[in-house]
Amino acid sequence: MQTIGVIGGGQLARMMIGPAIELGLELKVLAESSGSAARDRATTVGDFRDLDTVLQFARDVDVITFDHEHVPTAIILALEKAGVAVRPGSEALTVAQDKIVMRQILEDLGHPLPVWGVAETTADVEGFLAANGGRIIAKAPRGGYDGKGVAVVTESVQVQEWLALGPVLMEEMVDFSRELAQLVARRPNGDTAMWPVVETTQANGVCTEVTLPAPTGDDRIIEVAAELGRQIANDLNVTGVLAVELFETPDGRLLVNELAMRPHNSGHVTIEGSVTSQFEQHLRAICDMPLGATDSRHPWAVMVNVFGAMDLGRYGRLAESSDVKLHNYGKEPRAGRKVGHVTATGSDVADTTSRARAVAEIFHADI
């Protein structure tokens, strides 16, 4: 039996537990606190930035993987130097951890990107603003997620505090028609498997809904997204699940927005929507097992996130929508925090979306 060590105790680690059991794998988690979402498998509670803690945790596992991308590069390199199998490895993770590095490497590889630049001074910001319509996106290179570390900028003063900490990534405001995400899984031997591209709906930079497959009458988009995901996974030598967030422009082009080298919010819909979920597939990939089929189980699957707090006193209402599945992350309530999601499946996309939204609203509680 292989033992998997997951660094990070969030909902992604939590959703790996069931598939690990089904595959006959032992799952251990290095969690940030005893109340983490994946506390049921938290064999270690400690700081993922402390080398001794991480090395001690890794001593009893066969493979290390991640719930998030925030583990310092020095820690990952030390694990690899100690002979620990880290998947994805340091070379690939570096690209996901630093947005400036990601942009430069993807550009060097010839992948389609928004217009971008790096600011080290307010003059750099002003020059980029002038060249890109006076309104741009600024991103902190490290640590940002779910809309954090991202700002719409019209004046250089808006990023002065960020500049004091180091370089800032600048991007054009992309005129996109919608946002998509392509998930791909890759084994160490190079075998890959793609799910159909999904459409994501964002609010304030945070994903709120995902539709599998992305509604489209253009098969070319599906093919281009899949090939782009495959190429990036191979180019970066990814092991595990890779999520490629994409902008689709009104003229039908696809531009790479972000990368995540782990299971991703856009892939939660695969739990009910696909033959093999992203969580099972990630475990298969990092253990170098044959990848599972990624076909859809239903014509449509729609996932809706629940934020802030979840009213668990409303479970009785599930009888009204017994075909909609609820996932409670077991997290403490906090404004804007993802605390769960629901997924509906069906034969009509509008009806499926409506049912998913209705159940998400039932369980949402204001705080």
N, C-alpha and C positions, 0 to 999 in steps of 0.2 A: 504494500500500500504506500503510495506516495503521500508525503505531507507537504501541504502548501502553506506558506507563511504570507499573510496579507498585512502590509504596513498601512495602517489607517483603519479606524473602526466605524466608518460611516455606513450609509445605506447600501453602497455598492458592495462592501464586504458582507453586509447582512444578506444581500440577495445572492451571494455566492454559496451560502451555507447549504441550501437545499440541493442545488445541482452537485455540490461536492459529495454529499451523502449518496446521491443516486449513482454517481460515478465510482463510488468506493474510495474516495479520497479523504484524507484527514485534513481539516482546515483549522489553522491557528491564526489568531489576529493579534497584532500589536496595536492596541487602542489608546487613544489619547486620554480617556477617562473611563471610570467604571460604569458610567452611564451612557457610553457610546451605543450607537444603533446596533453594532455587531457584538454587544457585550456577551452574548451566549457562547462565543468562541474566543473571547478575549483572554488568552492564556498569559498575556503580558499587558500591563498597563504602564505606559511610560512615554517619554519624549522621543519622537522619531528623529529629532535633531541631535540626539546624544549617541555617539558612536558605540560606547560600551553597551548601552541598552539594546541597540539594534543588532550588534554582533551576538550578544547573548541570546536574543530572540531567534536569530538565524541559525544558531547552533543545532537546533533540533528539527529543522525543516529541510526538504529537498529542493524546493524552488521558492524564491521570493517574488511576489508581485505586489501591486499597489491599488489602494482605494483612491488615491489622489496623486498629483504630480509635484507635491511640495517638499519631498525628501531632498535634502541638500545633495548636490552632485558629489561632494567629497565623501558622504556616507555611502552612496551607491558604488563609487570607485573602490572604497575600502572593502565592501562586501565582495565585489568581484575579485579583488586582490587576495581575499581570504578563501577563494575557491567556491563561493556560493553562486548557484545559478540564479541570476537576476533577469526576470523577463517581464517587460522589455528591458534591454540592457542600457547601460549608461549612454552609449552613443546615440541611441534612438531617443531616450528620455530627455537628453539635453535639448533636442529640437522642440519638444512639447513644453519644457520648463521655461524657456526664454523666447518670448515672441519676436524679438529682433533676430535672434539666431534662426528661428523658424522661417521668418520672411527671407532672410538672406540665402539659406540653404535651398528653400523651395524655388527661389528665383534662379539660383545657379543651376538647378535641375531642370528649369524650363517650365515649371508648373504655373498655371494662370493665377495671378494675384491682383488685388486692388493696387492702385498707385500708392507707394509708401515711401517713408523716409525716416531718418533718425534725428531727433533734436537733442542738442546738448546745451543750447543757449536759447534765450527768448528770440534772438534774431533768426535762428533756425526755424522756430515756430512761425514767426511772421512771414518768412519767405515761403514756407509750405502753404500757409493760409492764402497768400497772394496768388500762388500758382494753382490752387485747387478750390477756387470759388468762395473763399472767405469762411468756409465752414468745414471742419475736418473732425476726424475721430482721433483722440489721443489714448494711448494704452500704456499702463505700467508694464514693463517687460516681464516681470515675475510676480506671481502671487495672486493675480486677478482671476476671478471666476464669477459666474452668475451676475454679470453686470458690474461687479466690483473692479476697480482699477481701470475703468473705461469711462471716457467723458466726451461729450460733444463740445468742441472748442471753436469759439469765434474770435477770441483774443488771447494773446500769449500769456497774459497775467493769470489765466485760468490754470495753467500748468506750472507756475513758478515753484510751488512746493514740491512737485514731482521732480522738476529739473534739479532741485537742490540735492536730491537723492541719487541722481544719475541720469543716463540717457532715457529718452521717452520715444516710444514708437508712434509715428504719425501715419494716418491712412486717409485716403480720400473718402468722402461720403458717397458710398456706392449707391447708384440708382438701381435698386434691385426690385424685381417683381415678387419674389418670395425667397424664403430661406429653406435650404434642404440639408440633409445629412446623409452621408454614405458611410455605412459601417462595413468593415472588412476584418476578417480574422486571418491570422497568418501563423503557421507553425515554424519552428526553427529550420526545418528542411525546405522552406519556401512555399509549401502548399498554401493556397489561399481559398477563402470562401466569402462571398458577398451576399448581403441581404438586399432586397429591393430598396432603392433610395426612398427616404421618408421626407415628408414636408414638416417643418417645425414652425410653430407660432411663438413669437417672443413678445414680452411686455417688459419694458424698462431693462432690456438686455438679458432677461431671464426667460428660459423656455417654459411655456405654459401648456402647450398641446403638441402632440405628434400624431401624424396620420401615416399609416402603413397600408399600401404603398403611397407615395406621393401622387396625388391626382394629376394626371397629365394625358394629353392625347398625342404626345410626341415621344415615341419610343427612343428617339435619338438621345434625349436627356437621360433616360434610364441607362443606356449603354455608355454614354460619356461619363456619367457619375461613377459607374461601376469600374470602368477602366482607369479613371483618375484615382480612385481609392486603391485599386490594385497596384498601380504604378508607384504611388507614394509609399505604400506599405513595403514594397520591394526595395525602392530607392533608399529608404531609411532603415531597412533591415529590422522591421518591427516584429516582435513576437507577442501574440495575444490579440486583443481586439483594439482596433484603431477606428476612431470616429473622425471623419473629415467633414467639418461644417462648411457649407457652400452658400454663396449667393448666386441666384439665377437672375440674369439681367433681362430687361424687356426684349433684347434682340437674341435671346436664347443662349448666351454664353454662361459658363460656370466659372466662378472665381473662388479660390480657397480663402475661407475666413479664418477658421481656427482648427487645431488638431488636438485630440485627446487620445492618449495611448493607454486606454483602460476602458472597461464598460462605461457607457455614457448615458445621460438622461434621454437622449434621442433613441436609445435602444431598449428602454424599459418596455416598450410596446411589443417587443419580440417575445416576452414571457408567455403571453397568451396568443400573440399573433403569428408566431413562427414555429416550425417543426423543432428548431433548436434555438433556445434563447441566447442572447449575448453572454449571459453569465456562464452557462454550460459551455458555450463555445470558447470563451476566454480560458476556462480551466483546461479544456481539451487542448487548446493551442499551446499553453505554457508547459503542459506535461508532454507535449509532442505526441498526442493521441490523434487518430483520424478525426477530421472535422465532421460535424453533423450537417445535415441538410438544412438549407436556409429558406426553403419554400414557405409561403404563407399558408396558414391553416384555414383562413377565411378570406373572402374577397376584400374586406376592410377590417382594420383594427385601429382604434383611436385611444390614445392615452392623454389624460388630463391631470396635471399636477395639483396637489392640495398644499396651500401655503399657510404659514402662521401657526394654526392650531387645528387639531382634528377632534371633533366631538364624538367620543367613543360611545356615548349613550344613545347613538342613533343607529346601532347595528340592526335593530329590528326593521328599519326602513329598507334594508337590502332586499327584503321579500318583494318589494315593488319592482326591483330590477335585478332578479336573481342571476341574469346572464352577464352582469357587469362585475368585474373583479376588483376588489379593494386591496391595496397594499399599504399597511401602516408601518412607518419606519421606526416607531418607538422612540422618537426624539422629543426633547423638551420643546414646548411651544416658544416661538420667537417671531416677531413681526418679519414677514418676508421670507422665512425659512421654509424650505421644502420638507414637509412632514409626512408626505405620502402621495400616492397617485391611484387613479382608477383607470381601468382599461375596458372598453366595450368592443365587441366584435359583431360583424353583421354583413349583410349583402347590399346595403345601401349606405353610402358614406354620410349623407346628411342625417339619417336616422341614427346611425352609429355614433356620430359626433354628439348629437343631441342627448342620447342616453348617457354617454360618458360625462358630459358637462352636468347633467342633472344630478348624478350620484356624487360627483365631486362637490357640488354645491350643498348636498345633504350633509356631508361630513365636515365641510369647512366651518370653522368657528372663529369669530373675530377675537382678537386679544388686545 
